[in-house]
């Protein structure tokens, strides 16, 4: 469940990290997985590591990103919607 509690630090939540991922992918359309993890940790903090994979799974499940296995990279799916 994605519901926060009074102890939840929003900065490390799945939704916040997913938003950061989308922001990075809007600037660079293709980012290697390890580079993306480093970018997120440097911007948010080490505690973000716990939810990075969950955030990517969330974005994949709603059809916003695609994982390119052959080059180990994440790309933004262009669905021509400006609802991001």
Secondary structure, DSSP 8 states (H G I E B T S, - for coil): -----TT--GGGSHHHHHHHHHHHHHHSSEEEHHHHHHHHHHHH-GGGHHHHHHHHHHHHHTTSEEEETTTTEEEE---S----
